[in-house]
Amino acid sequence: MVTTRPTSVAASVAVALLAPPAAWLVWVSWSDGKASDAMHVAWFVTVALGCVLAGALAPRSARLLWPALVAVVSTIVTLFAWWSGEDESGLFLVGIFIATPPVVAASLPLMLLGRALASSRLGGR
């Protein structure tokens, strides 16, 4: 018997869109003042796991370009909203410029990893 998984591009895009703000709510929103380095790491790891989940939810036949693009934009917008509220000098933009290339480079491979993990759980079918 072949097991199939219910998937949709919309679910993948929704996870990619909502993972960064949800991670911010979990790790940062409750802290008073500036977030610690550990919170930043936890936030980035949670966003990366959101990319893996988005890849796992995407149909095998679908291209992952749109979910990856949504993940990058959502991540950068969330970082802008978060860091601009903590730094009024404008130096947070340097952090965004530094964070953008790794986010762009990692989003699609993480989604491909999620797709591969989901495919292997179903017996490679």
N, C-alpha and C positions, 0 to 999 in steps of 0.2 A: 504494500500500500504506500502510495506516495503522499507525503505530508506537505502541504503547501502552507505558506504563511500569508495572512492577509496584509497587504502592503498598499501604500499609495504615495504618490509624490507629495500630495498635500500634507500627509502626516510627517513625512521627512522634512519638508520645508517648515512646518510648524515647530518641530523640535529644534531645528537649526535656528529659527527666529527666537524662540522662547528660552533656549538654554542660557545665553548670557545674562538676561535680566533675572531669570530665576536663580541662577548662581549668585548674582549680586544680592538678591533678597535673602538667600540662605546664609551667605558668608559675611556680608558687609553691612547690610542695612541696619542691623541691630547694634552695631558698634558705635560708640560715641567718638567723635573726632576722626582721626585718620586710621585707616586699616593697617594692620601689621603686615610684615612681609609674608608671614604664614598664611594670612587671609588672601593675599594676592596669589600665592601659589595654589591654594585651594580653589580659588576662583578660576584660574587658568586650567587646572586639571579638570574641574567640573565642566567647563566649556568644551574641553577636548573630548570628554566622555559623551557630551551632547552630540558632537560631530560623529562619534562612533555609532551612537544610537540612531542618528539621522540616516547614516549609511545603511544600517541594518534594517531600517523601516522602508527604505526605498525599494521599489520593484527592481528585479534584476535587469529588466529590459530598459529601465529609465536611465537617462544620463544624470550624473550627479553634479553637473555644473551649476544648476539653479540652486539646489540646497547649499552647495559650497559657497556660492556668491552671497546668499542670504545669511549664512553663518558669519562670513567675513564682515558684512555690513552691520549686522546686529552686534557683533563683538566690538567693532570700532565705535559705534554709536553708544553702546553701553559704557565703554571705557571713557569716551568723551564726557558723558553725563556724570560719571562717577568721579573722574579725576578733576574735572573743571570745578566741581563743588568743593574739592579739597584744596585746590591751589589757585589763588587769584592772580598770581604773577604771570601766568601764561606758560610757565615752564612745563606744564603737563603735556603740551603739544609735542615736546621733544620725546616724551615717553610714548605717546601715540605713534609718532614716526618710527620709533625703535620697535614697537610691538607689532606694527602692521605687516612687515615682511614675513616674520615667522607665522603669523596668523594666516596670511595668504598661502604660504608654502605648506602649512600643515593641514589645512581644512580638507582638501580633497583626498590626500592619503589617509587621513583618519576615517573619512567616510568610506573609502575603498576597503579599509580594514574592517569596518563594521559590516559591510556587504559580504566580505569573505568569511567573517565569523558566523554571520547568519546563514550563509550558504553551507558552511561546514557542519553546522548543527543539524541541518536537514539532510545530512548524508550526501552532500555535494550535488544534489539534484537541482 
